[in-house]
Amino acid sequence: MRFQLLGPLSITDGSDTVVLPPSKPTILLASLLLHANTVVSVEYLQRTMWGEEQPATARAALQTCVLRLRRLFVKHGVTGAPIEAVPGGYRISAGPESLDLIGFRERVRLAAGHAHDPGRELHTLEDALSLWQGPLLANVRSDVLRRDEVPRLAEERLRTVERVCDLQLALGRCGEALVALWGATRAHPGHERFREQLIEALYRSGRQTEALAEYRRVKAYLRAELGVDPSPALRELELAILRGEDLGRALPSLATVVPSRPRLPVAVGKGAGRPAASLPPSAPAPLPAALGAPVPDPAAGTAREPAPSYAQGDAPRRPAPAMPHPGAVPPGSSAAPGDGGETGPPTARAPLHRPFPGASAGAPAAGGGAGRPEAADGGAAAHVRTATGSAGVAPGATPVPAGTSGGTRPMTARAAGAQPRLPPSVRGASGASADAAPGDGPVLVVPVAPVPAFTGRASETAALGGRLTAPERHDSATVVVSGAPGIGKTALARQVAHLAGDGFPGGRYLVRMVRPDGVPLTAGEVTAEVTAALGEPHTRGRVLLVLDDVLDSDQVLPLLHTRPDASAVLTSRRGLAGLIAAHGGWVQRLGPLAEDESYELLSTALGSERVGAEPDAARALADACCHHPLALRIVTARLLTRPALRLADCAEWLAGDPLARLSLPGSPHMALRHVLDSALGRLDRGAARAFPRIGSHTTGELHASEASALLGLPLPETEDLLERLADAGLLEEGPPGPYRMHDLLRLYARGNDSPSVRPTQKV
């Protein structure tokens, strides 16, 4: 499913499009989508829906509109963009594959990285403009949005059209430029840049008389409507035409680089199923070095050109590097006029087709990388693919590379002219930057993505946020979120990081401490990955790192000691008491959700209407899941794919064999048994053997003396073993009080009560 804002607000699924009728819920949806992935305040939403004079019941009516939208989403099968109620307002999560506005901006940013290749830049921008489908928000009747938002979006489109026409003129495609410019100049008669481009395109097409006539029309319009003369650029253009000057036609070598107008695939792997951007196999060779070709990489032995990286909607806009106009010598070139550096005939004046407005010299930062779903331990969060990443998802952050779903690799921000340096995860065996194909090697440092439909954990969220962003805190903070497998540690850490964005202008990044194959990163690799992605300390302002799935203290202590500019939220099944003792910090231990939180999670995920129709069954379903976040997420996903299934029937079916039935077909990371198998595999041999026996023979509290008799081990050895199980999140509490085991863990232990249990990996 995809939302379309760039035209009448609609929902589309392939060839089927539903244009929403003008209504308050339509205004609400437009307001949320215009600010997707950010919290939109209740006051702003009420203002967009009712204007400055709002009824006394505006807040209650707003909540009703939210419910109506959620029902509309269920009706049309929209599951990937839930409306979340968050402190102070509401938020909707969207990416380039689900919202055309984000897709448009992403393509525009991608095009800026192709300034060295005007053909690719042109195709990318044309692909971006193809997303506009008619009058902007024609069915959204909000004076506030039409006054504040529509002009801003229209200006974004005009800048893109202007850039496209600049590129077409640079490539000698004057006829194509004329098609767009005739309409643009008539729709925006006061836009002098469009008039200038139209006059130049007419003249360069051999239509000198029409070009001069167009100049006289714009001159008459400006004097009659505004009482001003044409700009110096327009007057200079008229004189150049009268003199019959060459305005700088495109170079043959430049024009031949451009293929015969195929549709350009979008380079982030997220745009309507398109593959990563690339020139077609039949495209001619790249530009020579004097015109901005990729610089050969001596280490790799091949020419390599950096790929751009972008954040999802809120990274600061970067100017594009200037493209040399015909007859110009690129900056930094040693060529002089007449010795091969000047590729066009000299003229009496500088060619009028100047480098594009807003352009500046310098190469864009490169980056990207293949995103992957979050670790199964973060089961409380829906699995989200990261959109193209950039340095800093927070406003004002310095652009740096990050992860994209397209498979390009992250690179560190660098000074102009410096070669990009890849993180260790994508380097060759020798450590040199390998020129690997897209998708080689996992991306381990990515911007923190928001958690869709995050529910509950209000007190924990507030406590963690307060620790990280306390006004009196000027140094870095370290907090550990620990607990049993699937209890929602990663989801909570991501949610806290997302809400704490204003306090970390350098950005918020998730660092995966375990590779997809289960091999943990060493301490040196962790430090190298972070340094490669973020640069040296103190280069960007305060940074927040979410170190996800930490195995032990030694894995992260070197990083924490060498990054005084970074606060850190660590998620781990272990308590990491050694880290707290050596480095300081604070620990938040997570348990199951409270009953009301479980009910709220079901209502948020399934819709209040469906849950409200069977409230007792919903509570029975939460009890069958033992209020375990991952279990609840699995069962809600199953119910969403079976809208006719009654909650009571599902609860009864689940209670028969919860451990086996808490799984989703084709998604092993969303199977409770798979997650617990992974946790058991990390135990040492003694603890792995003891865990099934303890779970099989206890029903409530367990004291060390009882466990000693059960296992046939001396009391000191038993106490040490129980502490290792508790530290791994498989037992709770402990001395001086009794230990306890979560009901789902006990069911799992009984299913694994076998001497053949073997750990797969020691920690």
VOGU-3710 file (C-alpha; in Angstrom, 3 decimals, decimal comma):
1> mrfqllgpls> 0,000/0,000/0,000  1,150/3,535/-0,768  -0,066/6,985/0,241  -0,068/9,668/-2,435  0,221/13,288/-1,308  1,580/14,791/-4,523  -1,848/15,264/-6,035  -5,240/14,424/-4,542  -4,677/12,532/-1,283  -5,191/8,861/-2,081
11> itdgsdtvvl> -4,261/5,321/-1,138  -3,011/3,048/-3,891  -2,271/-0,645/-4,139  -0,727/-1,368/-7,513  -3,269/-0,364/-10,135  -6,091/0,273/-7,642  -6,304/3,800/-6,255  -8,792/5,132/-3,718  -9,085/8,943/-3,659  -10,242/9,939/-0,193
21> ppskptilla> -13,332/12,143/0,035  -12,999/15,627/1,540  -13,485/15,175/5,285  -11,894/15,824/8,663  -10,129/12,417/8,687  -8,683/13,257/5,260  -7,289/16,517/6,659  -5,898/14,630/9,652  -4,189/12,054/7,429  -2,697/14,766/5,218
31> slllhantvv> -1,361/16,638/8,259  0,299/13,499/9,614  1,757/12,455/6,260  3,176/15,918/5,596  5,185/15,460/8,792  5,685/11,684/8,593  8,017/10,063/11,138  7,770/13,032/13,508  5,405/13,786/16,361  2,639/16,159/15,247
41> sveylqrtmw> 1,146/18,037/18,177  -2,543/17,827/19,023  -2,790/21,626/18,833  -1,427/21,719/15,262  -3,755/18,923/14,126  -6,762/20,708/15,607  -5,708/23,938/13,885  -5,399/22,269/10,474  -8,829/20,670/10,880  -10,837/23,538/12,368
51> geeqpatara> -8,719/26,652/11,886  -7,973/29,155/14,614  -11,446/29,059/16,166  -11,956/25,491/17,292  -15,033/23,927/18,880  -14,931/22,968/22,542  -15,098/19,301/21,546  -12,119/19,522/19,172  -9,879/17,162/21,171  -12,556/14,475/21,455
61> alqtcvlrlr> -13,429/14,890/17,783  -9,752/14,509/16,887  -9,616/11,173/18,725  -12,727/10,069/16,836  -11,055/10,977/13,542  -8,017/8,899/14,519  -10,277/5,894/15,133  -11,991/6,444/11,774  -8,629/6,545/10,027  -7,509/3,326/11,708
71> rlfvkhgvtg> -10,694/1,639/10,532  -10,079/2,976/7,044  -6,570/1,495/7,148  -7,954/-1,903/8,148  -10,547/-1,692/5,367  -7,913/-1,024/2,718  -5,261/-3,344/4,142  -2,855/-0,628/5,294  -0,626/-2,259/7,906  2,813/-0,685/7,393
81> apieavpggy> 1,977/2,877/8,462  0,130/2,817/11,804  -1,018/5,996/13,523  0,707/6,086/16,904  -0,514/8,020/19,904  2,591/9,457/21,563  3,035/12,020/24,333  1,854/15,369/23,029  0,366/14,235/19,742  0,315/11,583/17,031
91> risagpesld> 2,790/10,163/14,558  2,592/8,107/11,392  5,566/6,122/10,151  6,288/6,040/6,440  9,153/5,522/4,036  9,815/6,063/0,337  7,967/2,875/-0,534  4,801/3,955/1,314  4,674/7,747/0,827  5,303/9,485/-2,494
101> ligfrervrl> 6,510/12,706/-0,833  9,389/10,886/0,858  10,089/9,034/-2,377  10,232/12,337/-4,264  12,621/13,935/-1,791  14,768/10,834/-1,712  15,145/10,851/-5,488  16,025/14,555/-5,443  18,736/13,893/-2,878  19,966/10,927/-4,867
111> aaghahdpgr> 20,198/13,130/-7,957  22,385/15,626/-6,091  24,992/12,914/-5,743  25,134/12,453/-9,513  26,265/16,006/-10,309  29,370/14,519/-11,950  27,059/12,576/-14,298  24,354/14,939/-15,633  22,621/12,149/-17,541  21,977/10,106/-14,436
121> elhtledals> 21,037/13,208/-12,480  18,503/14,172/-15,148  16,893/10,730/-15,236  16,677/10,616/-11,446  14,990/14,011/-11,274  12,561/13,076/-14,047  11,725/9,962/-12,060  11,085/12,173/-9,023  8,777/14,507/-10,963  6,792/11,543/-12,283
131> lwqgpllanv> 5,413/11,068/-8,758  3,389/14,291/-9,036  -0,126/13,298/-10,064  -2,176/16,483/-10,326  -3,372/19,429/-8,226  -1,716/19,262/-4,835  -4,062/18,082/-2,033  -7,109/18,968/-4,117  -9,409/16,968/-1,807  -7,936/18,322/1,458
141> rsdvlrrdev> -10,019/21,317/2,510  -7,809/22,929/5,104  -7,007/26,629/4,955  -3,993/26,094/7,222  -2,457/23,416/5,001  -3,153/25,398/1,832  -1,558/28,471/3,362  1,466/26,867/5,053  2,208/23,526/3,373  1,003/23,623/-0,228
151> prlaeerlrt> 3,229/26,597/-1,244  6,259/24,932/0,329  5,687/21,687/-1,565  4,991/23,577/-4,793  8,313/25,372/-4,382  10,113/22,038/-4,020  8,622/20,938/-7,314  9,518/24,199/-9,077  13,139/23,925/-7,948  13,259/20,418/-9,365
161> vervcdlqla> 11,690/21,478/-12,681  14,205/24,315/-12,905  17,069/21,912/-12,306  15,737/19,473/-14,925  15,597/22,239/-17,520  19,139/23,315/-16,628  20,347/19,768/-17,210  18,460/19,416/-20,487  20,035/22,631/-21,744  23,478/21,487/-20,617
171> lgrcgealva> 23,026/18,242/-22,527  21,801/20,011/-25,668  18,238/18,716/-25,330  16,663/22,080/-26,030  13,558/20,588/-27,645  12,785/18,547/-24,523  13,368/21,595/-22,326  10,897/23,604/-24,403  8,086/21,135/-23,682  8,364/21,720/-19,917
181> lwgatrahpg> 9,209/25,407/-20,140  6,174/26,455/-22,209  3,865/25,227/-19,465  6,061/26,401/-16,588  6,362/29,974/-17,862  2,610/30,283/-18,457  1,750/28,820/-15,048  4,351/31,000/-13,299  4,720/34,142/-15,411  6,768/35,972/-12,776
191> herfreqlie> 9,385/33,219/-12,465  12,252/34,887/-14,344  14,517/31,839/-14,314  11,952/29,834/-16,295  11,658/32,725/-18,761  15,431/32,869/-19,132  15,617/29,114/-19,775  12,784/29,303/-22,334  14,436/32,147/-24,252  17,768/30,282/-24,271
201> alyrsgrqte> 16,118/27,040/-25,415  14,323/28,834/-28,261  17,508/30,576/-29,418  19,624/27,438/-29,267  16,925/25,597/-31,248  17,409/28,084/-34,089  14,298/30,140/-33,260  15,909/33,528/-32,682  12,811/35,571/-33,575  10,620/33,664/-31,100
211> alaeyrrvka> 13,287/34,018/-28,431  13,336/37,807/-28,796  9,532/37,904/-28,863  9,462/35,958/-25,597  11,899/38,447/-24,085  9,599/41,329/-25,066  6,625/39,532/-23,493  8,355/39,027/-20,151  9,630/42,606/-20,204  6,098/43,935/-20,779
221> ylraelgvdp> 4,689/41,674/-18,048  7,229/42,762/-15,425  6,683/46,446/-16,153  2,885/46,189/-16,213  2,430/43,932/-13,196  5,389/44,800/-10,965  6,777/48,043/-12,355  10,317/46,627/-12,677  12,702/45,913/-15,516  13,973/42,430/-16,414
231> spalrelela> 16,838/41,092/-14,335  20,462/41,632/-15,432  20,609/37,966/-16,477  17,666/38,397/-18,841  19,069/41,634/-20,267  22,443/39,958/-20,789  20,717/37,096/-22,554  18,908/39,477/-24,934  22,198/41,165/-25,868  23,853/37,787/-26,488
241> ilrgedlgra> 21,020/36,819/-28,848  21,186/40,125/-30,708  24,931/39,639/-31,198  24,404/36,073/-32,409  26,708/34,642/-29,737  27,204/30,964/-29,067  25,466/30,326/-25,734  27,397/27,152/-25,029  26,047/24,102/-26,784  26,482/20,713/-25,194
251> lpslatvvps> 29,668/18,788/-25,912  29,264/15,675/-28,041  31,294/13,676/-25,518  28,959/14,799/-22,761  25,769/14,127/-24,659  26,783/10,620/-25,667  27,038/9,564/-22,053  23,278/9,797/-21,728  21,423/6,611/-22,787  18,313/6,787/-24,939
261> rprlpvavgk> 15,930/7,665/-22,130  15,250/4,467/-20,203  13,446/4,830/-16,917  16,041/5,293/-14,220  15,761/2,766/-11,391  15,760/4,315/-7,944  18,940/3,679/-6,036  17,605/2,872/-2,609  15,771/-0,343/-3,247  12,637/1,180/-1,757
271> gagrpaaslp> 10,895/2,962/-4,599  7,984/0,891/-5,825  10,064/-2,200/-6,192  12,720/-0,620/-8,352  16,283/-1,985/-8,271  19,346/0,009/-7,343  20,253/2,864/-9,657  22,661/2,111/-12,425  23,271/2,975/-16,045  22,077/0,344/-18,507
281> psapaplpaa> 24,670/-2,171/-19,728  24,600/-0,547/-23,149  25,551/2,901/-21,842  28,819/4,290/-23,195  31,913/4,685/-21,087  31,903/7,270/-18,261  33,179/10,794/-18,692  36,903/11,393/-18,913  38,653/12,541/-15,752  38,688/16,178/-16,893
291> lgapvpdpaa> 34,883/16,197/-16,831  34,407/14,590/-13,435  34,816/10,853/-14,062  35,366/8,468/-11,149  38,921/8,540/-9,857  40,791/5,221/-10,128  41,302/3,606/-6,764  44,856/2,235/-6,612  43,969/-0,156/-3,799  41,078/-1,703/-5,633
301> gtarepapsy> 42,539/-1,416/-9,116  39,271/-0,116/-10,549  37,531/3,181/-10,980  35,114/3,848/-8,166  32,576/6,591/-7,848  31,005/7,402/-4,493  27,320/6,843/-4,012  25,251/9,354/-2,090  23,370/8,676/1,129  20,307/10,353/2,493
311> aqgdaprrpa> 18,148/10,380/5,551  14,454/9,736/5,542  12,987/13,142/5,171  14,840/15,260/7,709  18,516/15,408/6,807  19,756/18,913/6,010  19,763/19,758/2,307  23,214/19,771/0,715  24,095/21,795/-2,344  25,037/19,813/-5,394
321> pamphpgavp> 28,528/20,105/-6,838  28,694/22,309/-9,889  28,834/20,731/-13,326  31,372/22,407/-15,626  29,719/24,250/-18,452  30,857/23,763/-22,030  34,276/25,279/-22,613  35,147/25,501/-18,920  38,093/23,909/-17,167  36,977/22,021/-14,065
331> pgssaapgdg> 38,286/23,318/-10,724  41,520/21,656/-9,809  42,321/20,680/-13,394  45,828/21,415/-14,589  44,616/21,897/-18,164  44,848/25,341/-19,689  42,830/26,754/-22,575  44,077/25,312/-25,809  45,880/22,266/-24,357  42,964/19,928/-24,192
341> getgpptara> 41,327/21,207/-21,061  39,130/23,581/-22,974  36,758/21,382/-24,932  34,663/23,948/-26,738  35,432/26,852/-29,068  36,381/30,094/-27,315  33,873/32,917/-27,435  34,031/36,640/-26,838  32,200/36,191/-23,527  31,770/33,501/-20,950
351> plhrpfpgas> 29,089/31,006/-21,994  25,762/32,125/-20,631  24,878/28,633/-19,473  26,516/28,938/-16,080  26,903/26,293/-13,405  23,493/25,593/-11,965  22,040/27,901/-9,291  22,914/26,807/-5,777  25,728/24,556/-6,959  29,069/24,454/-5,223
361> agapaaggga> 32,274/22,551/-5,734  33,070/19,507/-3,683  32,139/15,856/-3,730  29,105/14,566/-1,882  29,564/12,189/1,023  29,047/8,630/-0,021  27,445/5,863/1,871  24,681/3,400/2,284  24,377/-0,221/3,055  22,068/-3,128/3,179
371> grpeaadgga> 19,561/-2,821/5,955  18,208/-5,891/7,731  15,393/-6,482/10,207  16,142/-5,877/13,845  17,461/-8,731/15,913  14,836/-11,109/17,164  15,603/-10,028/20,696  13,885/-6,757/19,901  10,716/-8,664/19,276  8,484/-5,984/20,713
381> aahvrtatgs> 9,213/-3,898/17,654  7,878/-4,555/14,232  10,636/-5,337/11,778  11,430/-2,195/9,831  13,787/-1,836/6,929  15,798/1,339/7,245  15,338/3,881/4,564  18,333/5,446/3,036  20,497/6,722/5,812  22,462/9,870/6,179
391> agvapgatpv> 24,560/11,483/8,692  22,183/12,377/11,315  18,512/11,817/11,256  18,048/14,708/13,625  17,504/18,164/12,186  20,719/20,098/12,039  22,892/17,021/12,109  26,026/16,902/10,002  25,474/14,620/6,992  27,247/11,288/7,250
401> pagtsggtrp> 26,708/7,954/5,558  24,361/5,439/6,977  22,381/2,400/5,957  20,116/2,018/3,033  18,135/-0,917/1,886  19,749/-0,674/-1,478  22,947/-2,371/-0,475  25,515/0,368/-0,958  28,128/0,547/1,740  28,578/3,131/4,481
411> mtaraagaqp> 31,548/5,484/4,271  32,883/8,016/6,689  32,399/11,717/6,104  35,538/13,190/4,634  37,145/16,393/3,510  36,857/17,439/-0,113  39,041/15,298/-2,315  39,665/12,569/0,288  39,006/8,981/-0,708  36,094/7,325/1,118
421> rlppsvrgas> 37,013/4,869/3,835  34,803/1,840/4,310  33,980/0,295/7,673  35,672/-3,011/8,490  32,459/-4,878/7,793  32,861/-4,238/4,073  36,640/-4,248/3,701  38,683/-6,957/2,143  40,758/-9,396/4,111  43,747/-7,109/4,009
431> gasadaapgd> 41,753/-4,251/5,481  41,850/-2,222/2,305  38,618/-0,838/0,976  37,289/-3,448/-1,377  35,327/-2,413/-4,400  32,715/-5,031/-3,709  29,382/-5,313/-5,354  26,370/-3,783/-3,621  25,118/-5,926/-0,786  28,535/-7,354/0,155
441> gpvlvvpvap> 28,869/-7,358/3,929  26,267/-6,288/6,506  25,826/-2,713/7,593  26,307/-2,583/11,336  25,876/1,151/12,035  22,593/2,667/10,826  20,369/5,563/11,895  17,848/4,640/14,561  14,465/4,073/12,942  11,249/4,802/14,862
451> vpaftgrase> 9,301/1,847/16,242  5,928/1,411/14,545  2,993/1,376/16,991  5,160/1,389/20,102  2,885/0,713/23,065  3,347/0,642/26,836  6,543/1,000/28,853  5,608/4,603/29,702  7,489/4,697/33,012  10,558/2,985/31,557
461> taalggrlta> 10,575/5,324/28,563  10,359/8,392/30,767  13,073/7,128/33,107  15,501/6,295/30,309  14,828/9,540/28,481  15,422/11,495/31,649  18,759/9,793/32,237  19,932/10,623/28,721  18,669/14,172/28,357  18,759/15,616/31,876
471> perhdsatvv> 19,321/19,408/31,560  22,150/19,342/34,076  23,957/16,584/32,198  26,874/17,785/30,077  28,842/14,531/29,869  27,948/11,257/28,231  25,459/8,891/29,813  25,341/5,102/29,712  22,225/3,040/30,358  21,741/-0,716/30,047
481> vsgapgigkt> 18,387/-2,223/29,067  18,431/-5,888/30,032  15,925/-8,693/30,281  14,768/-12,013/28,884  14,847/-12,820/25,148  12,039/-11,137/23,215  11,015/-8,930/26,125  11,278/-5,748/24,029  14,712/-4,342/24,857  15,579/-3,179/21,358
491> alarqvahla> 12,140/-1,667/20,806  12,377/0,356/24,012  15,922/1,519/23,253  14,948/2,636/19,749  11,859/4,420/21,023  13,844/6,289/23,671  16,513/7,222/21,128  13,892/8,456/18,694  12,204/10,640/21,331  15,536/12,040/22,531
501> gdgfpggryl> 16,542/13,404/19,124  16,726/17,077/20,068  19,324/16,355/22,711  21,720/14,736/20,233  22,426/17,038/17,285  25,137/14,674/16,058  22,528/11,978/15,352  21,273/8,718/16,800  22,662/5,431/15,497  21,965/1,771/16,076
511> vrmvrpdgvp> 25,080/-0,421/16,243  24,469/-4,124/15,747  26,867/-5,978/18,023  26,243/-9,388/16,453  26,500/-10,140/12,746  23,593/-11,837/10,926  25,455/-15,158/11,088  25,508/-14,947/14,909  29,199/-14,052/15,239  29,668/-11,201/17,732
521> ltagevtaev> 31,861/-8,222/16,870  35,110/-7,911/18,749  35,834/-4,779/20,757  38,223/-3,555/18,081  35,674/-4,124/15,315  33,000/-2,247/17,242  35,238/0,789/17,694  36,355/0,684/14,060  32,784/0,408/12,752  31,603/3,397/14,766
531> taalgephtr> 34,639/5,504/13,865  34,278/4,647/10,176  30,602/5,636/10,151  30,708/8,694/12,428  34,257/9,979/12,194  36,556/10,802/15,079  35,095/11,967/18,418  33,957/15,576/18,781  33,475/16,092/15,019  29,700/16,420/15,023
541> grvllvlddv> 28,264/17,245/18,460  26,646/14,887/20,946  25,798/11,476/19,515  23,507/8,768/20,878  24,475/5,149/20,191  22,103/2,220/20,645  24,446/-0,743/21,074  22,095/-3,597/20,301  22,568/-7,121/21,688  25,763/-6,628/23,681
551> ldsdqvlpll> 27,243/-9,939/24,789  29,625/-8,812/27,531  31,270/-5,749/29,040  34,593/-6,188/27,273  32,876/-5,914/23,898  31,932/-2,252/24,449  34,217/-0,783/27,129  36,927/0,355/24,643  34,306/2,170/22,565  32,749/3,881/25,590
561> htrpdasavl> 36,159/4,978/26,858  37,162/6,467/23,485  33,859/8,240/22,643  33,335/10,933/25,280  31,009/12,656/22,810  28,591/9,703/22,766  25,898/8,641/25,176  24,924/5,001/24,865  21,900/2,781/25,391  22,989/-0,849/25,560
571> tsrrglagli> 20,547/-3,710/25,065  21,619/-7,043/26,413  20,164/-10,229/27,809  22,886/-9,973/30,419  22,968/-7,541/33,297  26,458/-6,216/32,417  27,192/-5,515/36,064  30,905/-5,486/35,277  30,424/-2,625/32,835  28,439/-0,610/35,386
581> aahggwvqrl> 31,155/-1,171/37,977  33,999/-0,222/35,618  32,394/2,559/33,580  29,360/3,704/35,537  25,818/3,942/34,299  22,315/2,841/35,066  20,364/-0,382/34,430  16,723/-0,783/33,377  15,600/-4,389/33,758  12,525/-5,286/31,709
591> gplaedesye> 9,882/-7,819/32,619  6,568/-8,794/30,999  4,055/-6,102/30,172  1,381/-5,161/32,677  -2,131/-6,410/31,914  -3,374/-2,995/30,812  -0,289/-2,543/28,619  -0,917/-5,891/26,909  -4,537/-4,923/26,288  -3,431/-1,552/24,910
601> llstalgser> -0,934/-3,273/22,597  -3,676/-5,498/21,213  -5,986/-2,494/20,742  -3,308/-0,485/18,975  -2,266/-3,315/16,679  -5,694/-4,800/15,894  -7,836/-1,691/16,227  -9,992/-0,682/19,153  -13,151/-1,746/17,311  -12,055/-5,371/16,926
611> vgaepdaara> -10,680/-5,644/20,453  -13,614/-3,741/21,959  -16,001/-6,271/20,440  -14,294/-9,090/22,421  -12,676/-7,516/25,492  -12,673/-10,694/27,587  -11,203/-12,708/24,726  -8,509/-10,062/24,258  -7,518/-10,390/27,899  -7,512/-14,182/27,586
621> ladacchhpl> -5,288/-13,842/24,535  -2,860/-11,627/26,453  -2,835/-14,200/29,278  -2,111/-16,987/26,782  0,885/-14,932/25,606  1,931/-14,481/29,242  2,100/-10,717/28,499  5,337/-11,314/26,625  5,923/-8,557/24,015  7,313/-10,780/21,269
631> alrivtarll> 4,509/-13,291/21,757  1,919/-10,518/21,530  3,486/-9,144/18,358  3,460/-12,576/16,754  -0,188/-13,220/17,592  -1,332/-9,763/16,437  0,470/-10,246/13,137  -1,322/-13,559/12,692  -4,702/-11,972/13,493  -4,129/-9,076/11,112
641> trpalrladc> -3,653/-11,524/8,251  -6,898/-13,294/9,284  -9,419/-10,485/9,795  -12,383/-12,876/10,133  -10,781/-14,884/12,956  -12,378/-14,316/16,361  -10,074/-13,390/19,214  -11,716/-16,017/21,433  -10,995/-18,782/18,936  -7,387/-17,629/18,600
651> aewlagdpla> -6,908/-17,535/22,393  -8,319/-21,052/22,762  -6,144/-22,381/19,932  -3,024/-20,689/21,296  -3,540/-21,992/24,820  -3,306/-25,564/23,523  0,407/-25,288/22,642  1,589/-21,676/22,936  5,269/-22,308/22,369  4,783/-24,160/19,082
661> rlslpgsphm> 2,055/-21,821/17,801  3,795/-18,547/18,575  5,498/-18,343/15,202  4,904/-16,870/11,767  5,362/-18,973/8,619  8,469/-18,081/6,677  9,842/-15,778/9,409  12,127/-17,738/11,736  13,175/-14,569/13,551  9,487/-14,145/14,475
671> alrhvldsal> 9,204/-17,542/16,157  9,463/-17,633/19,924  11,162/-21,027/19,964  13,819/-19,802/17,518  14,586/-16,789/19,734  14,856/-18,945/22,843  17,021/-21,482/21,029  19,408/-18,658/20,228  19,492/-17,591/23,877  20,125/-21,138/25,052
681> grldrgaara> 22,883/-21,492/22,483  24,819/-18,649/24,110  25,029/-20,375/27,483  28,028/-22,298/28,658  27,663/-26,073/28,840  26,821/-26,269/32,546  24,122/-23,605/32,432  22,656/-25,019/29,210  22,260/-28,422/30,876  20,850/-27,020/34,108
691> fprigshttg> 18,240/-24,699/32,574  15,845/-27,433/31,271  15,980/-29,336/34,552  15,255/-26,262/36,620  12,353/-25,268/34,394  10,895/-28,767/34,304  10,859/-29,288/38,055  9,814/-25,895/39,407  6,459/-24,154/39,259  7,052/-20,975/41,232
701> elhaseasal> 9,862/-19,671/43,385  13,219/-21,405/43,519  15,853/-21,046/46,214  19,494/-21,956/45,718  19,246/-24,785/48,271  16,351/-26,385/46,344  18,243/-26,091/43,087  21,307/-27,656/44,712  19,285/-30,742/45,654  17,614/-30,847/42,246
711> lglplpeted> 20,880/-30,668/40,307  22,976/-32,702/42,707  25,614/-29,962/42,933  27,314/-28,308/45,891  25,586/-25,112/47,023  28,403/-22,702/45,971  28,504/-24,213/42,487  24,700/-24,091/42,253  24,613/-20,439/43,309  27,154/-19,567/40,635
721> llerladagl> 25,163/-21,459/37,987  21,881/-19,760/38,961  23,586/-16,366/38,768  24,758/-17,130/35,239  21,199/-18,047/34,210  19,837/-14,879/35,805  22,507/-12,775/34,127  21,507/-14,323/30,777  17,871/-13,268/31,319  16,563/-16,807/31,801
731> leegppgpyr> 15,842/-16,332/35,512  14,610/-13,283/37,386  15,429/-11,837/40,786  17,674/-14,016/42,937  19,554/-13,882/46,228  18,849/-13,022/48,887  15,302/-13,721/47,670  14,140/-16,626/45,513  14,576/-16,945/41,742  11,629/-16,992/39,341
741> mhdllrlyar> 11,182/-18,150/35,743  8,802/-16,634/33,199  5,952/-18,977/32,253  6,945/-19,129/28,568  10,542/-19,874/29,515  9,298/-22,665/31,762  7,286/-24,156/28,892  10,358/-23,946/26,704  12,552/-25,570/29,362  10,179/-28,496/29,638
751> gndspsvrpt> 10,354/-29,020/25,904  14,166/-29,076/26,084  14,557/-31,369/29,104  16,997/-33,678/27,380  20,628/-34,663/28,003  21,309/-33,886/24,348  21,035/-30,126/24,887  24,273/-28,541/23,758  25,266/-24,905/23,639  26,071/-23,601/20,178
761> qkv> 28,244/-20,748/21,317  30,031/-19,881/24,520  29,905/-16,388/25,869
//
